[in-house]
């Protein structure tokens, strides 16, 4: 079952309540997200993206994942 942009944003907002979050895509399977959050400061890209994937609570895991692909941009605020 595909995920809506609203569902993705909701999960991200739970983990990153003060972040700037933008979610795009229309098919619910191939989506994009940008997350800008202070908690990313001092972390490398891999650490930042792992935090985002953890926030998605397994929605991308294995063949049963609801979200097949997420083009992800993460960074700390400037």
Biopython code that builds the backbone (N, CA, C, O; Angstrom):
import numpy as np
from Bio.PDB.StructureBuilder import StructureBuilder

atoms = [
    (1, "UNK", "N", (0.838, -1.179, 0.000)),
    (1, "UNK", "CA", (0.000, 0.000, 0.000)),
    (1, "UNK", "C", (0.885, 1.245, 0.000)),
    (1, "UNK", "O", (1.700, 1.401, 0.909)),
    (2, "UNK", "N", (0.757, 2.120, -0.967)),
    (2, "UNK", "CA", (1.581, 3.323, -1.062)),
    (2, "UNK", "C", (1.356, 4.276, 0.121)),
    (2, "UNK", "O", (0.323, 4.228, 0.788)),
    (3, "UNK", "N", (2.336, 5.129, 0.358)),
    (3, "UNK", "CA", (2.246, 6.132, 1.421)),
    (3, "UNK", "C", (2.013, 7.504, 0.816)),
    (3, "UNK", "O", (2.619, 7.848, -0.198)),
    (4, "UNK", "N", (1.155, 8.276, 1.419)),
    (4, "UNK", "CA", (0.922, 9.634, 0.951)),
    (4, "UNK", "C", (2.017, 10.556, 1.492)),
    (4, "UNK", "O", (2.679, 10.237, 2.480)),
    (5, "UNK", "N", (2.194, 11.682, 0.843)),
    (5, "UNK", "CA", (3.161, 12.682, 1.306)),
    (5, "UNK", "C", (2.815, 13.106, 2.727)),
    (5, "UNK", "O", (3.706, 13.343, 3.543)),
    (6, "UNK", "N", (1.528, 13.201, 3.023)),
    (6, "UNK", "CA", (1.084, 13.594, 4.369)),
    (6, "UNK", "C", (1.536, 12.569, 5.414)),
    (6, "UNK", "O", (1.996, 12.952, 6.490)),
    (7, "UNK", "N", (1.412, 11.278, 5.113)),
    (7, "UNK", "CA", (1.838, 10.228, 6.047)),
    (7, "UNK", "C", (3.343, 10.294, 6.301)),
    (7, "UNK", "O", (3.794, 10.165, 7.439)),
    (8, "UNK", "N", (4.109, 10.493, 5.242)),
    (8, "UNK", "CA", (5.561, 10.593, 5.381)),
    (8, "UNK", "C", (5.919, 11.806, 6.219)),
    (8, "UNK", "O", (6.737, 11.714, 7.134)),
    (9, "UNK", "N", (5.307, 12.948, 5.910)),
    (9, "UNK", "CA", (5.599, 14.156, 6.679)),
    (9, "UNK", "C", (5.226, 13.974, 8.147)),
    (9, "UNK", "O", (5.952, 14.439, 9.026)),
    (10, "UNK", "N", (4.119, 13.312, 8.425)),
    (10, "UNK", "CA", (3.697, 13.082, 9.807)),
    (10, "UNK", "C", (4.754, 12.291, 10.583)),
    (10, "UNK", "O", (5.106, 12.663, 11.702)),
    (11, "UNK", "N", (5.260, 11.204, 9.996)),
    (11, "UNK", "CA", (6.295, 10.412, 10.660)),
    (11, "UNK", "C", (7.566, 11.222, 10.878)),
    (11, "UNK", "O", (8.190, 11.143, 11.936)),
    (12, "UNK", "N", (7.944, 11.997, 9.873)),
    (12, "UNK", "CA", (9.150, 12.824, 10.005)),
    (12, "UNK", "C", (8.954, 13.912, 11.056)),
    (12, "UNK", "O", (9.873, 14.213, 11.818)),
    (13, "UNK", "N", (7.783, 14.492, 11.098)),
    (13, "UNK", "CA", (7.490, 15.563, 12.060)),
    (13, "UNK", "C", (7.525, 15.034, 13.498)),
    (13, "UNK", "O", (7.914, 15.758, 14.414)),
    (14, "UNK", "N", (7.119, 13.772, 13.698)),
    (14, "UNK", "CA", (7.204, 13.179, 15.040)),
    (14, "UNK", "C", (8.651, 13.116, 15.520)),
    (14, "UNK", "O", (8.936, 13.377, 16.689)),
    (15, "UNK", "N", (9.555, 12.772, 14.621)),
    (15, "UNK", "CA", (10.971, 12.629, 14.979)),
    (15, "UNK", "C", (11.729, 13.943, 14.961)),
    (15, "UNK", "O", (12.690, 14.122, 15.709)),
    (16, "UNK", "N", (11.300, 14.861, 14.108)),
    (16, "UNK", "CA", (11.997, 16.141, 13.927)),
    (16, "UNK", "C", (10.976, 17.281, 14.021)),
    (16, "UNK", "O", (10.662, 17.909, 13.011)),
    (17, "UNK", "N", (10.456, 17.552, 15.224)),
    (17, "UNK", "CA", (9.340, 18.499, 15.359)),
    (17, "UNK", "C", (9.658, 19.935, 14.942)),
    (17, "UNK", "O", (8.752, 20.678, 14.563)),
    (18, "UNK", "N", (10.918, 20.334, 15.005)),
    (18, "UNK", "CA", (11.279, 21.714, 14.665)),
    (18, "UNK", "C", (11.902, 21.838, 13.280)),
    (18, "UNK", "O", (12.368, 22.915, 12.907)),
    (19, "UNK", "N", (11.916, 20.770, 12.530)),
    (19, "UNK", "CA", (12.589, 20.751, 11.232)),
    (19, "UNK", "C", (11.775, 21.443, 10.146)),
    (19, "UNK", "O", (10.552, 21.558, 10.224)),
    (20, "UNK", "N", (12.501, 21.896, 9.135)),
    (20, "UNK", "CA", (11.870, 22.285, 7.875)),
    (20, "UNK", "C", (11.762, 20.996, 7.070)),
    (20, "UNK", "O", (12.773, 20.356, 6.784)),
    (21, "UNK", "N", (10.550, 20.615, 6.707)),
    (21, "UNK", "CA", (10.312, 19.350, 6.011)),
    (21, "UNK", "C", (9.494, 19.618, 4.759)),
    (21, "UNK", "O", (8.464, 20.292, 4.799)),
    (22, "UNK", "N", (9.974, 19.075, 3.644)),
    (22, "UNK", "CA", (9.229, 19.133, 2.386)),
    (22, "UNK", "C", (9.190, 17.721, 1.814)),
    (22, "UNK", "O", (10.223, 17.066, 1.679)),
    (23, "UNK", "N", (7.994, 17.262, 1.481)),
    (23, "UNK", "CA", (7.828, 15.933, 0.903)),
    (23, "UNK", "C", (7.160, 16.085, -0.456)),
    (23, "UNK", "O", (6.167, 16.800, -0.589)),
    (24, "UNK", "N", (7.702, 15.415, -1.458)),
    (24, "UNK", "CA", (7.148, 15.487, -2.807)),
    (24, "UNK", "C", (6.947, 14.111, -3.395)),
    (24, "UNK", "O", (7.349, 13.100, -2.817)),
    (25, "UNK", "N", (6.325, 14.091, -4.542)),
    (25, "UNK", "CA", (6.020, 12.847, -5.230)),
    (25, "UNK", "C", (4.521, 12.635, -5.231)),
    (25, "UNK", "O", (3.804, 13.159, -4.378)),
    (26, "UNK", "N", (4.059, 11.868, -6.191)),
    (26, "UNK", "CA", (2.611, 11.717, -6.290)),
    (26, "UNK", "C", (2.138, 10.273, -6.331)),
    (26, "UNK", "O", (0.940, 10.019, -6.207)),
    (27, "UNK", "N", (3.057, 9.314, -6.502)),
    (27, "UNK", "CA", (2.583, 7.939, -6.631)),
    (27, "UNK", "C", (2.618, 7.155, -5.329)),
    (27, "UNK", "O", (2.138, 6.023, -5.280)),
    (28, "UNK", "N", (3.186, 7.745, -4.258)),
    (28, "UNK", "CA", (3.219, 7.080, -2.970)),
    (28, "UNK", "C", (4.230, 5.960, -2.863)),
    (28, "UNK", "O", (4.340, 5.325, -1.815)),
    (29, "UNK", "N", (4.966, 5.708, -3.926)),
    (29, "UNK", "CA", (5.967, 4.646, -3.930)),
    (29, "UNK", "C", (7.356, 5.227, -4.173)),
    (29, "UNK", "O", (8.326, 4.800, -3.547)),
    (30, "UNK", "N", (7.457, 6.192, -5.072)),
    (30, "UNK", "CA", (8.704, 6.880, -5.387)),
    (30, "UNK", "C", (8.523, 8.333, -4.948)),
    (30, "UNK", "O", (7.874, 9.122, -5.635)),
    (31, "UNK", "N", (9.097, 8.673, -3.808)),
    (31, "UNK", "CA", (8.865, 9.985, -3.206)),
    (31, "UNK", "C", (10.199, 10.701, -2.981)),
    (31, "UNK", "O", (11.271, 10.122, -3.157)),
    (32, "UNK", "N", (10.104, 11.966, -2.590)),
    (32, "UNK", "CA", (11.290, 12.741, -2.236)),
    (32, "UNK", "C", (11.006, 13.476, -0.934)),
    (32, "UNK", "O", (9.859, 13.779, -0.607)),
    (33, "UNK", "N", (12.068, 13.754, -0.204)),
    (33, "UNK", "CA", (11.927, 14.506, 1.036)),
    (33, "UNK", "C", (13.180, 15.319, 1.286)),
    (33, "UNK", "O", (14.294, 14.897, 0.977)),
    (34, "UNK", "N", (12.968, 16.500, 1.854)),
    (34, "UNK", "CA", (14.065, 17.323, 2.341)),
    (34, "UNK", "C", (13.791, 17.584, 3.818)),
    (34, "UNK", "O", (12.701, 18.015, 4.195)),
    (35, "UNK", "N", (14.795, 17.318, 4.642)),
    (35, "UNK", "CA", (14.672, 17.547, 6.075)),
    (35, "UNK", "C", (15.856, 18.400, 6.504)),
    (35, "UNK", "O", (17.011, 17.998, 6.361)),
    (36, "UNK", "N", (15.556, 19.581, 7.033)),
    (36, "UNK", "CA", (16.583, 20.493, 7.534)),
    (36, "UNK", "C", (16.352, 20.606, 9.036)),
    (36, "UNK", "O", (15.332, 21.136, 9.475)),
    (37, "UNK", "N", (17.299, 20.108, 9.818)),
    (37, "UNK", "CA", (17.102, 20.075, 11.264)),
    (37, "UNK", "C", (18.408, 20.322, 12.005)),
    (37, "UNK", "O", (19.471, 19.879, 11.571)),
    (38, "UNK", "N", (18.322, 21.022, 13.111)),
    (38, "UNK", "CA", (19.493, 21.337, 13.919)),
    (38, "UNK", "C", (20.175, 20.069, 14.437)),
    (38, "UNK", "O", (21.388, 20.065, 14.643)),
    (39, "UNK", "N", (19.418, 19.004, 14.647)),
    (39, "UNK", "CA", (20.008, 17.760, 15.168)),
    (39, "UNK", "C", (21.012, 17.144, 14.202)),
    (39, "UNK", "O", (21.780, 16.264, 14.590)),
    (40, "UNK", "N", (21.017, 17.592, 12.954)),
    (40, "UNK", "CA", (21.962, 17.073, 11.966)),
    (40, "UNK", "C", (23.332, 17.751, 12.052)),
    (40, "UNK", "O", (24.298, 17.271, 11.460)),
    (41, "UNK", "N", (23.418, 18.854, 12.779)),
    (41, "UNK", "CA", (24.692, 19.581, 12.864)),
    (41, "UNK", "C", (25.775, 18.673, 13.453)),
    (41, "UNK", "O", (25.579, 18.065, 14.506)),
    (42, "UNK", "N", (26.897, 18.588, 12.775)),
    (42, "UNK", "CA", (28.018, 17.782, 13.233)),
    (42, "UNK", "C", (27.929, 16.316, 12.833)),
    (42, "UNK", "O", (28.851, 15.546, 13.104)),
    (43, "UNK", "N", (26.839, 15.921, 12.196)),
    (43, "UNK", "CA", (26.692, 14.543, 11.746)),
    (43, "UNK", "C", (26.971, 14.473, 10.245)),
    (43, "UNK", "O", (26.694, 15.416, 9.505)),
    (44, "UNK", "N", (27.519, 13.348, 9.813)),
    (44, "UNK", "CA", (27.747, 13.189, 8.378)),
    (44, "UNK", "C", (26.438, 12.786, 7.697)),
    (44, "UNK", "O", (25.444, 12.512, 8.369)),
    (45, "UNK", "N", (26.439, 12.751, 6.372)),
    (45, "UNK", "CA", (25.217, 12.460, 5.600)),
    (45, "UNK", "C", (24.635, 11.081, 5.927)),
    (45, "UNK", "O", (23.418, 10.917, 6.005)),
    (46, "UNK", "N", (25.501, 10.110, 6.116)),
    (46, "UNK", "CA", (25.018, 8.765, 6.425)),
    (46, "UNK", "C", (24.271, 8.776, 7.761)),
    (46, "UNK", "O", (23.193, 8.192, 7.870)),
    (47, "UNK", "N", (24.830, 9.429, 8.767)),
    (47, "UNK", "CA", (24.173, 9.510, 10.071)),
    (47, "UNK", "C", (22.843, 10.260, 9.977)),
    (47, "UNK", "O", (21.858, 9.873, 10.604)),
    (48, "UNK", "N", (22.824, 11.336, 9.188)),
    (48, "UNK", "CA", (21.593, 12.101, 9.017)),
    (48, "UNK", "C", (20.512, 11.250, 8.352)),
    (48, "UNK", "O", (19.363, 11.228, 8.795)),
    (49, "UNK", "N", (20.893, 10.557, 7.294)),
    (49, "UNK", "CA", (19.906, 9.775, 6.558)),
    (49, "UNK", "C", (19.449, 8.554, 7.356)),
    (49, "UNK", "O", (18.296, 8.142, 7.231)),
    (50, "UNK", "N", (20.312, 7.976, 8.160)),
    (50, "UNK", "CA", (19.893, 6.871, 9.026)),
    (50, "UNK", "C", (18.833, 7.351, 10.020)),
    (50, "UNK", "O", (17.887, 6.625, 10.324)),
    (51, "UNK", "N", (18.995, 8.569, 10.518)),
    (51, "UNK", "CA", (18.007, 9.128, 11.449)),
    (51, "UNK", "C", (16.651, 9.286, 10.761)),
    (51, "UNK", "O", (15.612, 9.019, 11.365)),
    (52, "UNK", "N", (16.662, 9.716, 9.510)),
    (52, "UNK", "CA", (15.406, 9.864, 8.763)),
    (52, "UNK", "C", (14.780, 8.496, 8.506)),
    (52, "UNK", "O", (13.576, 8.328, 8.695)),
    (53, "UNK", "N", (15.570, 7.528, 8.082)),
    (53, "UNK", "CA", (15.024, 6.192, 7.833)),
    (53, "UNK", "C", (14.463, 5.592, 9.122)),
    (53, "UNK", "O", (13.435, 4.916, 9.087)),
    (54, "UNK", "N", (15.120, 5.829, 10.254)),
    (54, "UNK", "CA", (14.596, 5.346, 11.544)),
    (54, "UNK", "C", (13.249, 5.985, 11.842)),
    (54, "UNK", "O", (12.353, 5.333, 12.379)),
    (55, "UNK", "N", (13.105, 7.256, 11.495)),
    (55, "UNK", "CA", (11.841, 7.964, 11.727)),
    (55, "UNK", "C", (10.704, 7.372, 10.894)),
    (55, "UNK", "O", (9.536, 7.481, 11.266)),
    (56, "UNK", "N", (11.044, 6.753, 9.780)),
    (56, "UNK", "CA", (10.014, 6.155, 8.919)),
    (56, "UNK", "C", (9.546, 4.792, 9.432)),
    (56, "UNK", "O", (8.668, 4.171, 8.834)),
    (57, "UNK", "N", (10.122, 4.336, 10.522)),
    (57, "UNK", "CA", (9.643, 3.170, 11.263)),
    (57, "UNK", "C", (9.424, 1.929, 10.402)),
    (57, "UNK", "O", (8.382, 1.280, 10.489)),
    (58, "UNK", "N", (10.412, 1.607, 9.574)),
    (58, "UNK", "CA", (10.349, 0.372, 8.811)),
    (58, "UNK", "C", (9.484, 0.410, 7.564)),
    (58, "UNK", "O", (9.259, -0.627, 6.940)),
    (59, "UNK", "N", (8.999, 1.577, 7.192)),
    (59, "UNK", "CA", (8.118, 1.674, 6.020)),
    (59, "UNK", "C", (8.854, 1.400, 4.711)),
    (59, "UNK", "O", (8.216, 1.203, 3.677)),
    (60, "UNK", "N", (10.198, 1.385, 4.740)),
    (60, "UNK", "CA", (10.980, 1.104, 3.533)),
    (60, "UNK", "C", (11.646, -0.266, 3.591)),
    (60, "UNK", "O", (12.410, -0.613, 2.690)),
    (61, "UNK", "N", (11.373, -1.048, 4.629)),
    (61, "UNK", "CA", (12.088, -2.301, 4.844)),
    (61, "UNK", "C", (11.585, -3.439, 3.970)),
    (61, "UNK", "O", (10.384, -3.693, 3.885)),
    (62, "UNK", "N", (12.519, -4.115, 3.325)),
    (62, "UNK", "CA", (12.236, -5.347, 2.605)),
    (62, "UNK", "C", (11.199, -5.225, 1.507)),
    (62, "UNK", "O", (10.809, -4.128, 1.109)),
    (63, "UNK", "N", (10.768, -6.364, 1.034)),
    (63, "UNK", "CA", (9.813, -6.394, -0.074)),
    (63, "UNK", "C", (8.415, -5.960, 0.355)),
    (63, "UNK", "O", (7.581, -5.647, -0.494)),
    (64, "UNK", "N", (8.151, -5.938, 1.650)),
    (64, "UNK", "CA", (6.840, -5.520, 2.147)),
    (64, "UNK", "C", (6.777, -4.029, 2.447)),
    (64, "UNK", "O", (5.741, -3.532, 2.888)),
    (65, "UNK", "N", (7.863, -3.313, 2.216)),
    (65, "UNK", "CA", (7.892, -1.887, 2.513)),
    (65, "UNK", "C", (6.856, -1.120, 1.706)),
    (65, "UNK", "O", (6.647, -1.392, 0.524)),
    (66, "UNK", "N", (6.217, -0.168, 2.350)),
    (66, "UNK", "CA", (5.189, 0.644, 1.694)),
    (66, "UNK", "C", (5.808, 1.682, 0.764)),
    (66, "UNK", "O", (5.188, 2.110, -0.210)),
    (67, "UNK", "N", (7.028, 2.076, 1.074)),
    (67, "UNK", "CA", (7.707, 3.124, 0.319)),
    (67, "UNK", "C", (8.912, 2.502, -0.372)),
    (67, "UNK", "O", (9.850, 2.057, 0.289)),
    (68, "UNK", "N", (8.887, 2.471, -1.685)),
    (68, "UNK", "CA", (9.946, 1.790, -2.436)),
    (68, "UNK", "C", (11.207, 2.637, -2.546)),
    (68, "UNK", "O", (12.313, 2.116, -2.400)),
    (69, "UNK", "N", (11.058, 3.937, -2.802)),
    (69, "UNK", "CA", (12.223, 4.798, -3.016)),
    (69, "UNK", "C", (11.951, 6.185, -2.446)),
    (69, "UNK", "O", (10.859, 6.737, -2.587)),
    (70, "UNK", "N", (12.978, 6.730, -1.798)),
    (70, "UNK", "CA", (12.879, 8.076, -1.247)),
    (70, "UNK", "C", (14.153, 8.837, -1.594)),
    (70, "UNK", "O", (15.223, 8.551, -1.057)),
    (71, "UNK", "N", (14.031, 9.805, -2.493)),
    (71, "UNK", "CA", (15.156, 10.693, -2.801)),
    (71, "UNK", "C", (15.247, 11.668, -1.636)),
    (71, "UNK", "O", (14.338, 12.468, -1.413)),
    (72, "UNK", "N", (16.345, 11.597, -0.897)),
    (72, "UNK", "CA", (16.434, 12.275, 0.386)),
    (72, "UNK", "C", (17.545, 13.319, 0.416)),
    (72, "UNK", "O", (18.678, 13.057, 0.013)),
    (73, "UNK", "N", (17.193, 14.504, 0.903)),
    (73, "UNK", "CA", (18.162, 15.561, 1.156)),
    (73, "UNK", "C", (18.073, 15.885, 2.635)),
    (73, "UNK", "O", (16.988, 16.144, 3.156)),
    (74, "UNK", "N", (19.211, 15.870, 3.310)),
    (74, "UNK", "CA", (19.249, 16.211, 4.737)),
    (74, "UNK", "C", (20.378, 17.209, 4.967)),
    (74, "UNK", "O", (21.423, 17.149, 4.318)),
    (75, "UNK", "N", (20.147, 18.131, 5.906)),
    (75, "UNK", "CA", (21.208, 19.072, 6.287)),
    (75, "UNK", "C", (20.791, 19.824, 7.538)),
    (75, "UNK", "O", (19.620, 19.843, 7.919)),
    (76, "UNK", "N", (21.781, 20.440, 8.164)),
    (76, "UNK", "CA", (21.532, 21.330, 9.295)),
    (76, "UNK", "C", (21.202, 22.709, 8.734)),
    (76, "UNK", "O", (21.622, 23.039, 7.624)),
    (77, "UNK", "N", (20.460, 23.513, 9.480)),
    (77, "UNK", "CA", (20.157, 24.870, 8.996)),
    (77, "UNK", "C", (21.449, 25.687, 8.826)),
    (77, "UNK", "O", (22.442, 25.468, 9.519)),
    (78, "UNK", "N", (21.400, 26.607, 7.907)),
    (78, "UNK", "CA", (22.578, 27.472, 7.663)),
    (78, "UNK", "C", (22.614, 28.601, 8.645)),
    (78, "UNK", "O", (23.524, 29.429, 8.600)),
]
sb = StructureBuilder()
sb.init_structure("model")
sb.init_model(0)
sb.init_chain("A")
sb.init_seg("    ")
for serial, (resi, resn, name, xyz) in enumerate(atoms, 1):
    if name == "N":
        sb.init_residue(resn, " ", resi, " ")
    sb.init_atom(name, np.array(xyz, "f"), 0.0, 1.0, " ", f" {name:<3s}", serial, name[0])
structure = sb.get_structure()
